[in-house]
Amino acid sequence: QVQLVESGGGLVQAGDSLRLSCAAYGGTFSGYGMGWFRQCPGKEREFVAAVSWTGSRTEYADSVKGRFTISSDNTKNTLYLQMNSLKPEDTAVYYCAASGYGLALRPDQYRYWGQGTQVTVSS
């Protein structure tokens, strides 16, 4: 059973950067598409970014395109989300997830989830 553990969240000001990490334990990313989602209280979990197992394909939500970059280091079984030019509307709990699909955009396509890390952006 793969366990995913996120880290790197925190409180920052608008315009700052953060890098989230997601480490896999008890397994590897091998063959899994990986993704980042976020969720605000009272709202549905929303897609942020996804990367294929090989890293050759990525997808981003329009709201983060050009500001966020998803990447993975399969030798370290670690997924990253580099977030630049952060805005207050980026405030959410961020989750990493592993999918049995090559590149997945919907939460129901993901099999494993981390516990989440809080990102708060002040104006």
C-alpha positions as CSV (number, residue, x, y, z in Angstrom):
1,Q,0.0,0.0,0.0
2,V,1.4,3.3,-1.1
3,Q,1.4,6.1,1.5
4,L,1.8,9.7,0.4
5,V,3.0,12.4,2.7
6,E,2.9,16.1,1.7
7,S,5.1,18.8,3.2
8,G,6.1,22.3,2.4
9,G,2.9,24.2,3.2
10,G,2.8,27.4,5.2
11,L,1.8,31.0,5.5
12,V,3.2,33.4,2.9
13,Q,2.4,36.7,1.5
14,A,0.9,37.4,-1.9
15,G,3.6,37.2,-4.6
16,D,5.7,34.8,-2.6
17,S,6.7,31.3,-3.7
18,L,6.4,27.9,-2.0
19,R,7.4,24.4,-3.0
20,L,5.3,21.5,-1.9
21,S,6.7,18.0,-1.8
22,C,5.0,14.6,-1.7
23,A,7.0,11.5,-0.7
24,A,5.8,8.0,-1.3
25,Y,6.3,5.3,1.3
26,G,5.6,1.6,1.1
27,G,5.8,1.7,-2.7
28,T,6.9,3.7,-5.6
29,F,5.4,6.0,-8.2
30,S,6.2,3.4,-10.8
31,G,3.4,3.4,-13.4
32,Y,1.3,6.0,-11.6
33,G,0.2,9.3,-12.9
34,M,0.5,11.8,-10.1
35,G,-1.4,14.9,-9.3
36,W,-2.0,17.8,-7.0
37,F,-5.5,18.9,-5.9
38,R,-6.6,21.6,-3.5
39,Q,-9.7,22.1,-1.3
40,C,-11.1,25.1,0.6
41,P,-13.6,24.6,3.4
42,G,-17.1,24.0,2.1
43,K,-15.9,23.6,-1.5
44,E,-15.2,20.6,-3.7
45,R,-11.7,19.3,-4.2
46,E,-10.3,20.9,-7.4
47,F,-7.7,19.8,-9.8
48,V,-4.4,21.8,-9.8
49,A,-1.9,19.9,-11.8
50,A,-1.0,16.4,-13.0
51,V,2.0,14.7,-14.5
52,S,2.4,11.4,-16.3
53,W,4.6,8.6,-14.9
54,T,7.3,9.4,-17.4
55,G,7.0,13.1,-16.8
56,S,6.5,13.7,-20.5
57,R,3.0,15.1,-20.1
58,T,1.6,17.7,-17.7
59,E,-1.7,19.4,-17.3
60,Y,-2.6,22.4,-15.2
61,A,-5.8,24.1,-14.1
62,D,-6.2,27.5,-15.9
63,S,-6.1,29.3,-12.6
64,V,-2.5,28.2,-12.0
65,K,-1.1,27.9,-15.5
66,G,2.1,29.9,-15.8
67,R,2.6,30.2,-12.1
68,F,2.8,26.5,-10.8
69,T,5.0,23.8,-12.1
70,I,4.6,20.1,-11.3
71,S,7.5,17.7,-11.4
72,S,8.6,14.4,-10.1
73,D,11.8,12.7,-9.2
74,N,11.1,9.0,-9.6
75,T,14.5,8.1,-8.1
76,K,13.4,9.7,-4.9
77,N,9.8,8.8,-5.2
78,T,8.9,12.4,-4.6
79,L,6.5,14.7,-6.4
80,Y,6.8,18.5,-6.3
81,L,4.6,21.5,-6.9
82,Q,6.5,24.7,-7.3
83,M,4.1,27.6,-6.7
84,N,5.2,31.1,-7.7
85,S,3.4,34.4,-7.7
86,L,1.0,33.1,-5.1
87,K,-2.4,34.8,-4.7
88,P,-4.8,34.8,-1.7
89,E,-7.2,32.7,-3.8
90,D,-4.5,29.9,-3.8
91,T,-5.2,29.5,-0.1
92,A,-6.3,25.9,0.4
93,V,-5.3,22.5,1.7
94,Y,-3.2,20.9,-1.0
95,Y,-3.3,17.1,-1.6
96,C,-1.1,14.9,-3.7
97,A,-2.5,11.8,-5.2
98,A,-1.5,8.8,-7.3
99,S,-3.6,7.5,-10.2
100,G,-3.7,4.2,-12.0
101,Y,-4.3,6.3,-15.2
102,G,-1.6,7.8,-17.2
103,L,-2.7,11.4,-16.8
104,A,-5.8,12.1,-14.7
105,L,-7.7,15.2,-14.0
106,R,-10.6,14.0,-11.9
107,P,-10.4,13.1,-8.2
108,D,-12.2,9.8,-8.8
109,Q,-9.4,8.7,-11.0
110,Y,-6.9,8.7,-8.2
111,R,-6.3,5.7,-6.0
112,Y,-4.0,7.0,-3.2
113,W,-4.2,10.3,-1.4
114,G,-1.9,12.2,1.0
115,Q,-3.2,13.8,4.2
116,G,-2.9,17.3,2.8
117,T,-0.8,20.4,3.7
118,Q,-2.2,23.9,4.3
119,V,-1.2,26.8,2.2
120,T,-2.3,30.2,3.3
121,V,-1.6,33.3,1.2
122,S,-2.2,36.6,2.9
123,S,-2.9,39.8,0.9
